[in-house]
Amino acid sequence: MKRVANDSGLDRRSKDAYWVVVKKCLEKFHGVDAPAALEKAATLRSTIEAGGEGSSGDMIYHAEPFYVACDLAGLHEVCEQEKVLRQHAEEYRSIVKLHR
């Protein structure tokens, strides 16, 4: 039986995998170097897990990691996010599958 971390129903391993995908998306699709990608993802995760101001708590886990990475990279326009996703859909699916 998996140990549930909180009321989101996601265990720690699932959350860790989610943030690895966010980090990989920052690197692969937004050209962020690995240390900066790790810092961006870890900072947002810490803010969310601490229930920081403006944090939506575990609701973030309902969003695709790709879109979280886009926001962290400063790409906020939905049409631009969709354009990048269409260009890299197969690679994104591979990243997600690898880190499930």
Sequence and secondary structure as in RCSB ss.txt:
>XXXX:A:sequence
MKRVANDSGLDRRSKDAYWVVVKKCLEKFHGVDAPAALEKAATLRSTIEAGGEGSSGDMIYHAEPFYVACDLAGL
HEVCEQEKVLRQHAEEYRSIVKLHR
>XXXX:A:secstr
     STT   HHHHHHHHHHHHHHHHHHH   HHHHHHHHHHHHHHHHTT TT  GGGGGGS HHHHHHHHTT 
  HHHHHHHHHHTHHHHHHHHHHT 
